[in-house]
Amino acid sequence: MDLNKIYNMDCLEGLKSLEDKSIDLVLTSPPYDNLRTYEGIGDEWNFTAFTTIAEQLFRVLKDNGVIVWVVGDATIDGCETGTSFKQALHFVSLGLNLHDTMIYYKDNPCPIGGSNRYYQSFEYMFILSKGAPKTFNALTEPRRNKWNDTRTERVRYVQRNADGSTVKKSVKINTEDPKRRNVWCYTMGQSDHTGHPAVFPYKLALDHICSWSNKGDVVLDPFMGSGTTAMACAQMGRKFIGFEKNVNYYKAANERLRKFTGPFRIYGNIGIE
């Protein structure tokens, strides 16, 4: 299959056409439970379908590659399904490491929670790796407290006591911004007039692509939706491949790529149909 292209096909069929260990990073948000209504996706998306796709993702992922699996749970009859953790643990049973359990915190969540529950405002971002991740480009955040990080230098000063005596002391302080914490806050993605019900934030895609891959790496999104992962790859100089079975979302994703004004520092041509 050609790279830098979105294919209008079922992801399972698309995955079967990829070579073993050909993908550096998988970044995707699959359909989950009944939290969204997707055109063309009905009862065929269930845990059995997930396990089949998970096996293919394990096969095509390179050694030391990473899967970023963005997922949430529905609440049915007062009980959360736990599908997200069932999926994460199934990936582990295939031989992947659950490298990190991250949180996508929404700063503008829909007021969903029921009369006896707090509003739901996050999704999981499971970081799964085939061995130790080969790439980790740590993102940083501004220091909140200058005493709370290990990357420090010692500063000496003189303390004057109440009786007039002095004593020389030293203290360690930060010299760099610390690594970002694993709870990331974004504004929920908007539809961008694509008709897709769950566009994840563009910045979320950029941040994960930057963290777990390098320029020239191949990034796969098997549930490409409105094309956010492809656009982020184009901006960050990564190759991409994606599958989207719904023809309307597929067309919308290609239209977004066509109109995208980012720098497109990619390797090879973009296959826009």
Buried (B, 14 or more C-beta within 10 A) or exposed (E): EEBBBBBBBBBBEBBEEBEEEBBBBBBBBBBBBEBBEBEEBEEEBEEEBBBEBBBBBBBBBBEEBBBBBBBBBBBEEEEBBEBBBEBBEBBEEBEBBBBBEBBBEBEEEEEEEEEEEEEBBBBBBBBBBBBEBBBBEEBEEEBEEEEEBEEBEEEEEEEEEEEEEEEEEEEBEBEEBBEBEEEBBBEBBEEBEBEBBBBBBBBBBBBBBBBBBBEEBBBBBBBBBBBBBBBBBBBBBBBBBBBBBBEEBBBBBBBBBEEBEBEBEBEEEBBBE
